[in-house]
Structure formats: structure tokens, C-alpha cells
Amino acid sequence: MTAVLEVANLRKSFGGIAAVDDVSFEVREGEILGIIGPNGSGKSTLFNCILGQLTPSSGEVRVDGKPTTGLRPCNLNRLGVSRTFQLLQVFPRLSVRDNLVLAGQEHQGSMTSRLFGRADAGLGRVADRMIDFFRLSHLAGEEAGALSYGQQKLLDAAMAFMAGPRLVLLDEPAGGVNLTMLGHLRERLEAYHAERNATFVVIEHQMEFVMALCTRVLVLAEGRIIAQGAPHEVRRDPAVIEAYLGH
Amino acid sequence: MIRPATIVLVAAAAIAVVAPFFLKPFGIYLISMWAVLTVAAIGLNLTIGYAGQVSLAQGAFVGIGAYTVALMTQAGWPYPLAFVAAGALCFAVGWILGYPALRVQHHYLAFVTLAFTSLVFLVLRNEEWLTGGTHGINGIARPVFFGWSTGKPLDFYFFSVGTLTVLSGAMWRMLRSPWGRAFVALRENPVRALSLGVDTRRYTLMAFAIGSSLGGLAGALYAPLVQFIEPGSFALGLSFNLLLMVIVGGSGYFFGPFVGALVAVLLPEWTRIAQGYYLLIYAALVMLMMAVCPSGLLGLAARAAKALARRQLPALRAEGAGR
């Protein structure tokens, strides 16, 4: 199987400290890769380097074999890479439906055709299907800011899927979500994955969530990969236990 | 059922058509000024209210537009061409002014645009060979379209209001296209918008360029309305005044600039009896409103409508239960 995402010798340092230190890995099509590690292990920095929010100090990122290092986030997104954020990032004053249309509209036509074209950029049905899929139908017309935290998390995920991405990076999707909502979110992610054979990379603290969702897990500590493998293997790895409980 | 907002809108449009027939020339001049300033405020509302980019430069664009039209028509160019040129020039200059907004935001951006306004004022005042310096430009003719002269106040009013109608219609259409959604996304959360493929850089520049171009078109109406322009009219005071119109009316509300410009044009006249104190009264009213309702008069109206609906709802329910 082909690698959707390749990260090669990626390094990012702030001052003298290497937050990400020579990290290399691949994500194959249809995989759900979990990235775990203690606080400050470089997970978010790694994500931001992959997504073009930070420029890596050295190393390369490739999507479908194409180098994407230094590409602006909006252009990367149009190549089929989308993300969710650790802290909530919806557009509070737009309706749920408009949040979703926005998440897909820049993939439709050109700047000019969007100006003169239809208000929903022809995405009305796709948005409604996504609203149904994440079971937000009763909230479609509400302003996103009026939704509960868990509902906004669902909307956030739905937005990441709106343009039918090839690769989705989820930054702590379980953070701050209650258990019922978490089960619901996991089940929806699995359903989407099964339906589209989409590729996910998930950063997460919530171990149960990672172990249940991911097909492979990669463990970071102090900016380096210290272990990787199937979830149950990684959990027993002495280096991982040391990193989490250690010193 | 017809929505109350529609009724208000139709009534307002009817008043705008009928009112000038009952007004003296000075009254017609005032409502023409309202139409002209509304065009500029609509542009600023796009930049600030929808796209969230602070600008204290709108008055300068009105000046650039006014001088473009005055100079071109006096050099013998036809008015429609000068009108389009004023809009196009301000679009281009606005686009360039947008670049600092890609680097700085909020009060820093306010300072950059403020400096630009001072710069334009200095150019208008000092480049006498082109602008006539402090003497300004006199005797700007009102345009004639296919034999229809807009020389009389009533005719010029209908020309101004017609232009306002066309331009605000175009703005309405744009804000309802995907662009409108992208502008709001830029205001609400630029980082998230960028990650969803929204080219925030291009939309920021567009928000400045289109907003500024409306400032220029307002200037293209201003010059033949007043028929005399001088640099002082386009100094910082006008930019602040336009900003105030957007905020007082309701920033980010489509009809906010219409209401804000009306307040800005009429209030000084109504408080004229208070003579020198009228600015004081205006300032006090603005401060009071910002404290009570920062979302402006239309924000206040929206809040009142919501409260009213909430009060009516239980009453309706009780009625239903009684049946």
C-alpha cells in the first residue's frame, strides 16, 4: 500500500531546544495512526510542522509522494489534508450548516465562480448529509456558538470531513468531551473511516480512546519516537511505561 | 406572513422616494449627503463589520475618489468614466493598503491606516500643481446623463439614491455568495479558516480593496454634490466619522451603515440649537450607546425583537393550552 503521509527526518527547534528531534514515519492509506506521549513531548509541534502552521528547521513532509514542506495551510488543505484543533475552533456566529458549507466551499470552482455562483456553492446536500451523519439535524439552523461543547466537537470533526479529505489530522478530539459524547464521536469516526477508507492521524491523551480507535500507535518522548506498533504491544513496552510514569 | 423587517424596509424606501418632495433645498442636500456617506459606510462595514479588519482610512478614499472625479471632469473627461476611474483607483490603492493587514491586526492596523489618512491629506494639501492645495477645487459640475441634468438638488438626490441602491444591491448579493461567508470566517477565526482552504490573504486584500473602492465611489458622488472640495474635508475627522457611522448603526449588520449615516447627518442639525455644544451631545450619546449596546442601533433593535418574541411566546402557548 502507498504512503499517504511521509515524514522524513523532521526537526524543529525553538532556541536551543529541539521540540521535534529527527522524527521519521509513514502513514499508509486507510490507517488510523495514534500519536501519544507525555505533555511537552512534541506532539503538537509535530502536527503544526506537518500542517504548515510552523516551518520545520529541517526535514521533509510529503503527501502522496509530493513534498509539502513550506506550503501554506490553505493550499495544503486543498490537496486533501484537513485537521481538527485541540481547542474548539468553529465559527460561533455562523449557523451549523454555514460552518459546514464554509468548510467545503473553497474546494469548489474558482474565486470568480464562487462570487457569481450559488450561495451554498452547490454544497447544500453534502452539508445536509454530513449534518445527518453526525446527528446534528435538529441543530442545523442554530448558530454554532449556541451548541454545547460536545456538539461543537462533533461539528468541528464534521467540518474536517466536509471536503472529502484523503488525510485527516485530529488534535486531541477527546479532550474535554464527556464519555457518552466520546463514544458517539469514536463511533462516527470509525463509521466514516469504514465508509471512505480515509486515513487518520490522531493525537490523544485519552488512552482508552486511542487503544480502541487506532490501528497503530507511535509514542513520542522529548521530541523523539521511542516506540511504535499495535496498540496492545505499545501499552506493554517498558520504554513507554518509563516515559509516562518515569524518573 | 410578511416579516416585520420587510415592512420597515419597504416603508423606509417609500420615505426615501417621497420625502425630498416635501423638503427645502437644504433638506434635500442633507439627505443626498446621507446617501453619499452611506455608500462609503457600506464599504467600511465590509472591511470592519464583516471581515474584521480595522480601518481608519475610509475618509482618505472618499478624498481620492472626489479628487479623481473633480480633476478628470474638469480636464474634459465624461463623468461616468471618471466615476469608474475613482472606484478602480481606490480598489487598487485599497488592495495595497491591505498588505499591512496581513502582518498586523487590531490597534496596530488602526495606526497604519491612520498614517495613510494623514499621508493622503498631506499629498492633497501640498501637491498644489495637481490638487490646488488648500484652495481646493471649485465649481465642480454636476453630471448630465442622456439629456437628464442632475444640476437641481432633487435630480442629484435621485442620482445619489439610485447609485446607493445599485451599489448596496451588489454588496447584498456578494455577502450572500460564498465570499460573504469567507469574510465572516476571516473575522471570526482566521486560523481555522486557513485550515479549511480559505485563502485568508486574498480575502483580506479583497475586503480592503472592495471596501475602499466604495469609499472612492462615495467620493465620486461627493464632489459634484458639494461642488467644492478641499483637503480638510478628507482629513482624519471624516475617517472617524465614517467609523462612527458603522459602529453606531451596527457593525456587521447590512443596514447598519444606512442607520449610522442617518444619525451622523441628522443629529448635528437637530442639536444645532445647542450651538457649540452639539458635538458634546453627540459624543455623550455615542458613549452612552457603546456602554449600553456595543452592537449599535440595529443590534439594539435585534435584541428588542428577541425580547418581544420571548414575551409573546408564553402568551401564545397559554392561548394554545386554553383551547
Interface residues (C-beta under 8 A of the other chain):
Chain A: L51 Q53 R72 P73 C74 N77 R78 S82 R83 F85 Q89 V90 F91 P92 R93 L94 D98 V101 L102 A103 Q105 E106 H107 Q108 M111 R114 L115 F116 G117 A119 D120 A121 M159 M162 A163
Chain B: M174 R176 S177 P178 W179 R181 A182 V184 A185 E188 N189 V191 R192 A193 L194 S195 L196 G197 V198 D199 T200 R201 R202
